[in-house]
């Protein structure tokens, strides 16, 4: 009886939250403040969809799934609910929109709920000879739904970690190239454009697109790089933007500073690579010890079995 009441309470809470999410903001449809807020939200949605349509990183995304996820995100944002900032940065780094990620999470949650619910109910009906769905399959389905929500997020974070490591490596080379162009007598914008046009890797293409967009919009290149660093969580890009802003504002000599930053970045990458190599060596050592232990058990077991049987 307690389990039934708990399941009913969870379902009721879910329905209540769904209704609160779908119902419009309080204040009445004729309220001027609500009308202005809805107008601002609609304009922001149109601008975001236009930016995503023009962004090459989101060109291959399913439009319907992204639109559904975006509408849910907008409805949640009206209630003060937002995705974690770290997750938004990871999504921006791998080139996936938050709406599409939310749609993937919902699909995975529904799939996990259905698979575990039906699987547990089928196993229970075979074992007990009944066809009804009890409390245990419901809890198993909820566990599957939770796992379905977490798995896409974990995959995004793992992929973002790899891409952030690659991005830092590219930024180190980019700093060297910018310093070399500055030493050749070029200005800061020309040095940035020339350094970004060297390679066609995804990170360098991302930097080049940001610089080109800043040029078309009349922004400064260092402000665009700082925005990219803030958007993706790359601290080195923010440091580069701050250093270039000093050049533009105060006329500081930044070439030596950029070379020193690139040197320190490479040293940190080298230490990180050595740390990962040592961790993998330790894991291989543990695997070898387990293999040796299994071989010893294989050798000793016949003698021990004969002694015990006698």
C-alpha positions in Angstrom: 0.0 0.0 0.0 2.9 2.4 0.8 4.5 1.7 -2.5 1.3 2.4 -4.4 0.8 5.7 -2.5 4.4 6.7 -3.3 4.0 5.9 -7.0 0.8 7.9 -7.1 2.5 10.9 -5.4 5.4 10.8 -7.9 3.0 10.6 -10.9 0.9 13.5 -9.4 3.9 15.6 -8.9 5.0 15.0 -12.5 1.6 16.0 -13.8 1.6 19.1 -11.7 5.0 20.2 -12.9 4.0 19.5 -16.5 0.9 21.7 -16.2 2.9 24.5 -14.5 5.4 24.3 -17.4 2.6 24.5 -20.1 0.4 27.1 -18.5 1.4 30.7 -19.4 2.9 33.2 -16.8 0.6 34.7 -14.2 -0.9 38.1 -14.7 -3.7 37.5 -17.1 -3.7 37.7 -20.9 -4.5 41.4 -20.9 -1.5 42.4 -18.8 0.8 44.8 -20.6 3.9 43.5 -18.8 3.0 39.9 -19.9 2.4 41.0 -23.5 5.8 42.8 -23.6 7.5 39.8 -22.1 5.9 37.5 -24.6 7.0 39.8 -27.5 10.6 39.9 -26.2 10.6 36.1 -25.9 9.3 35.7 -29.5 11.8 38.1 -30.9 14.7 36.4 -29.1 13.4 33.0 -30.4 13.3 34.3 -33.9 16.9 35.7 -33.7 18.2 32.5 -32.1 16.6 30.3 -34.8 18.0 32.6 -37.5 21.5 32.4 -36.0 21.3 28.6 -35.7 20.1 28.3 -39.3 23.1 30.5 -40.4 25.6 28.7 -38.2 27.4 26.0 -40.1 27.9 23.9 -36.9 24.1 23.4 -36.6 23.4 22.9 -40.3 23.0 19.1 -40.1 20.7 19.1 -37.1 17.1 17.8 -37.4 15.0 21.0 -37.5 11.9 19.4 -35.9 13.7 17.9 -33.0 15.6 21.2 -32.4 12.4 23.2 -32.6 10.6 20.9 -30.1 13.5 21.1 -27.6 13.8 24.9 -28.1 10.1 25.4 -27.3 10.4 23.3 -24.1 13.5 25.3 -23.1 11.7 28.6 -23.7 8.8 27.5 -21.6 11.1 26.4 -18.9 13.0 29.7 -19.1 9.8 31.6 -18.5 9.6 29.7 -15.2 13.2 30.5 -14.3 14.5 27.1 -15.2 17.7 27.0 -17.3 20.3 24.4 -18.3 23.5 24.3 -16.3 26.1 26.8 -17.6 28.8 24.2 -17.9 26.5 22.0 -20.0 25.6 25.0 -22.3 29.4 25.6 -22.8 30.0 22.0 -23.6 27.2 22.0 -26.2 28.6 25.2 -27.8 32.0 23.5 -28.0 30.8 20.4 -29.8 28.4 22.4 -32.0 25.1 21.2 -30.8 22.2 23.4 -29.9 20.6 23.1 -26.4 17.2 22.4 -28.0 18.5 19.4 -29.9 20.2 18.1 -26.8 17.0 18.4 -24.7 15.1 16.5 -27.5 17.7 13.7 -27.4 17.4 13.5 -23.6 13.6 13.2 -23.9 13.8 10.5 -26.5 16.4 8.6 -24.5 14.3 8.9 -21.4 11.1 7.6 -23.1 13.1 4.7 -24.6 14.7 3.8 -21.3 11.4 4.0 -19.5 9.6 1.8 -22.1 12.4 -0.8 -22.4 12.9 -1.3 -18.6 9.2 -1.2 -17.9 8.2 -3.7 -20.5 11.3 -5.9 -19.9 10.7 -6.0 -16.1 7.0 -6.6 -16.5 7.7 -9.4 -19.0 10.3 -11.1 -16.7 7.8 -10.8 -13.8 5.0 -12.2 -15.7 7.1 -15.2 -16.8 8.3 -15.8 -13.3 5.0 -15.3 -11.5 2.6 -16.3 -14.2 0.7 -13.0 -14.2 0.3 -10.3 -16.8 -0.3 -7.2 -14.7 2.2 -4.4 -14.3 3.2 -4.0 -10.7 5.1 -1.4 -8.7 8.5 -2.8 -9.4 8.3 -2.4 -13.2 7.2 1.2 -12.7 10.2 1.9 -10.5 12.4 0.1 -13.1 10.9 2.3 -15.8 11.6 5.5 -13.9 15.2 4.3 -13.3 15.5 3.7 -17.1 14.1 7.2 -17.8 16.7 8.7 -15.4 19.5 6.8 -17.1 18.2 7.9 -20.5 18.4 11.6 -19.4 21.9 11.2 -18.0 23.5 9.2 -20.8 23.3 11.9 -23.5 24.6 14.5 -21.1 27.6 12.3 -20.1 28.4 11.7 -23.7 28.3 15.4 -24.4 30.7 16.1 -21.5 33.1 13.4 -22.6 33.2 14.7 -26.1 33.5 18.3 -24.9 36.5 17.3 -22.8 38.3 15.9 -25.8 37.4 18.8 -27.9 38.5 21.3 -25.2 41.9 19.5 -25.1 42.2 19.8 -28.9 41.2 23.4 -28.8 43.8 24.3 -26.2 46.5 22.6 -28.4 45.3 24.7 -31.4 45.2 27.9 -29.3 48.9 27.3 -28.4 49.9 27.1 -32.0 47.6 30.1 -32.8 49.4 32.2 -30.2 52.8 31.4 -31.8 51.5 32.3 -35.2 50.0 35.6 -34.0 53.3 36.5 -32.3 55.2 35.7 -35.5 52.9 37.9 -37.6 53.2 40.7 -35.1 57.0 40.4 -35.3 56.8 40.7 -39.0 55.2 44.2 -38.7 51.6 43.3 -39.2 48.8 44.9 -37.2 46.7 42.9 -34.8 43.7 42.2 -37.1 45.9 41.2 -40.0 48.0 39.0 -37.7 44.9 37.3 -36.4 43.4 36.7 -39.8 46.7 35.4 -41.2 47.3 33.1 -38.3 43.7 31.7 -38.5 44.1 30.9 -42.2 47.0 28.5 -41.8 45.1 25.3 -40.9 41.7 23.8 -41.7 41.2 21.9 -38.5 37.8 22.3 -36.8 39.2 24.5 -34.0 41.0 26.8 -36.4 38.0 27.0 -38.6 35.9 28.0 -35.6 38.4 30.8 -34.7 38.4 31.9 -38.4 34.6 32.0 -38.5 34.4 34.1 -35.3 36.9 36.6 -36.7 35.1 36.9 -40.0 31.8 37.4 -38.2 33.3 40.0 -36.0 34.6 41.8 -39.1 31.2 41.8 -40.8 29.5 43.0 -37.6 32.0 45.7 -36.9 33.3 44.2 -33.7 36.9 44.0 -32.6 38.7 40.8 -33.1 39.7 40.5 -29.5 36.2 41.0 -28.3 35.0 38.2 -30.6 37.8 35.9 -29.3 36.8 36.7 -25.8 33.2 35.9 -26.6 34.2 32.6 -28.1 36.3 31.8 -25.0 33.3 32.7 -22.7 30.9 30.6 -24.9 33.1 27.5 -24.9 34.8 27.8 -21.6 38.4 28.1 -23.1 40.3 30.3 -20.6 43.2 30.7 -23.0 41.0 32.5 -25.6 39.9 34.9 -22.9 43.5 35.6 -21.9 44.4 36.2 -25.5 41.5 38.7 -25.9 42.6 40.6 -22.8 46.2 40.7 -24.0 45.2 42.0 -27.4 42.9 44.6 -25.8 45.9 45.9 -24.0 47.7 46.3 -27.4 44.8 48.2 -28.8 44.1 50.4 -25.8 47.5 51.0 -24.2 49.9 50.1 -27.0 51.6 47.4 -24.9 54.2 45.1 -26.3 52.4 41.8 -26.5 54.6 39.7 -28.8 56.8 38.4 -26.0 53.8 37.9 -23.8 52.1 35.8 -26.5 55.2 33.6 -27.0 55.4 33.1 -23.2 51.8 32.1 -23.0 52.2 29.6 -25.9 55.3 28.1 -24.1 53.4 27.7 -20.8 50.4 26.3 -22.6 52.6 23.7 -24.3 54.3 22.8 -21.0 50.9 22.3 -19.4 49.7 20.1 -22.2 52.9 18.0 -22.0 52.4 17.5 -18.2 48.7 16.6 -18.8 49.8 14.1 -21.5 52.4 12.6 -19.1 49.8 12.3 -16.4 47.3 10.5 -18.7 50.1 8.2 -19.9 51.0 7.3 -16.3 47.3 6.6 -15.4 47.0 4.3 -18.4 50.3 2.5 -17.4 48.8 2.0 -13.9 45.6 0.6 -15.4 47.6 -1.8 -17.6 49.6 -2.9 -14.5 46.4 -3.7 -12.7 45.2 -5.7 -15.6 48.4 -7.7 -15.7 48.2 -8.4 -12.0 44.7 -9.7 -12.4 45.7 -11.9 -15.3 48.6 -13.3 -13.3 46.3 -13.9 -10.3 43.8 -15.8 -12.5 46.6 -17.9 -13.9 47.8 -18.8 -10.4 44.2 -19.8 -9.4 44.1 -21.9 -12.6 47.3 -23.7 -11.5 46.5 -24.1 -7.8 42.8 -25.1 -8.2 43.3 -28.8 -9.2 45.6 -29.5 -6.2 43.3 -27.7 -3.7 40.3 -29.5 -5.1 42.0 -32.9 -4.8 43.0 -32.1 -1.2 39.5 -31.0 -0.2 37.9 -34.0 -1.9 40.2 -36.4 -0.2 
